[in-house]
Amino acid sequence: MLKTIKKGAAAVGLLAMFANQSVWAALPIPVAPSTAPAAGDWIALIQGYIKDGGLVLGLAIAVLGFLWIAYLGFAKFNEARQGKAEWAEVGVLGIVGAVVLIFASYLLTEAAGVI
């Protein structure tokens, strides 16, 4: 019984494959880079995509930096609660971490304008 069902499904599949109707996918139009090059200017198009990719990569690295500083802050806070570190160390880490994050944000903003 199971063999007949499999053979029938295979026959239906073959018939569907050889049907005369063609199927075309309606593909979406690709998004142009932020530089918006003129039509037909492939070099500017590639440069725009590289620029956008660099910006995304820089933002991803900055997000990893934010997460790392947050992790260090939570770890130092936990150590201070357990008595292994002083609360002043938590405060210093918070201030230094905030300065580093502000500086990283500034560098990202400046780099986005240069590229």
C-alpha positions in Angstrom: 0.0 0.0 0.0 2.8 2.4 0.9 4.7 1.6 -2.3 1.6 2.5 -4.4 1.3 5.8 -2.6 5.0 6.6 -3.2 4.7 5.7 -6.9 1.6 7.8 -7.2 3.2 10.8 -5.5 6.2 10.4 -7.8 4.0 10.4 -10.9 2.2 13.5 -9.7 5.5 15.2 -9.1 6.7 14.3 -12.6 3.5 15.6 -14.2 3.8 18.8 -12.2 7.4 19.2 -13.3 6.6 18.9 -17.0 3.6 21.2 -16.9 3.8 24.0 -19.5 3.2 26.8 -17.1 6.4 28.7 -16.3 6.8 30.3 -12.9 8.9 33.5 -12.6 9.8 34.9 -9.2 9.0 38.5 -8.6 12.4 39.5 -7.1 12.6 42.6 -5.1 14.6 45.6 -6.3 17.9 45.8 -4.5 18.4 48.7 -2.2 20.8 51.3 -3.5 23.7 52.3 -1.2 23.5 55.5 0.9 25.7 57.4 -1.6 23.0 57.0 -4.4 25.3 56.7 -7.4 24.1 57.6 -10.9 22.6 54.9 -13.0 25.2 52.8 -14.8 28.1 53.9 -12.5 29.2 50.5 -11.3 32.4 51.8 -9.6 30.4 54.3 -7.4 27.8 51.6 -6.7 30.5 49.2 -5.4 32.2 52.0 -3.4 28.8 52.9 -1.8 28.2 49.3 -0.8 31.7 49.0 0.6 31.1 52.3 2.6 27.8 51.0 4.0 29.4 47.7 4.8 32.3 49.5 6.7 29.8 51.5 8.6 27.8 48.4 9.6 31.1 46.7 10.6 32.1 49.7 12.7 28.7 49.8 14.4 28.9 46.0 15.2 32.4 46.5 16.8 31.0 49.4 18.8 28.1 47.2 20.0 30.6 44.6 21.1 32.5 47.2 23.0 29.3 48.4 24.7 28.4 44.8 25.7 32.0 44.2 27.0 32.0 47.2 29.2 28.5 46.3 30.5 29.8 42.8 31.3 32.8 44.2 33.1 30.5 46.5 35.1 28.3 43.7 36.2 31.2 41.5 37.1 32.9 44.3 39.1 29.5 45.0 40.8 29.2 41.3 41.7 32.7 41.3 43.1 32.0 44.4 45.2 28.8 42.7 46.6 30.8 39.7 47.6 33.5 41.8 49.3 36.2 40.9 46.8 36.5 44.4 45.4 35.8 47.9 46.7 32.9 50.0 45.7 35.2 52.7 44.5 36.5 50.3 41.8 32.9 50.0 40.6 32.6 53.8 40.4 35.9 54.2 38.6 34.9 51.5 36.1 31.6 53.2 35.5 33.2 56.6 34.9 36.0 55.2 32.7 33.6 53.0 30.8 31.3 55.9 30.1 34.2 58.0 28.8 35.4 55.1 26.6 31.8 54.6 25.2 31.4 58.4 24.5 34.8 58.5 22.8 34.0 55.4 20.7 30.7 57.0 19.7 32.5 60.2 18.7 35.0 58.2 16.6 32.2 56.4 14.8 30.5 59.6 14.0 33.6 61.1 12.6 34.5 58.0 10.6 31.1 57.9 9.1 31.6 61.4 7.7 35.1 60.7 6.4 34.4 57.5 4.5 
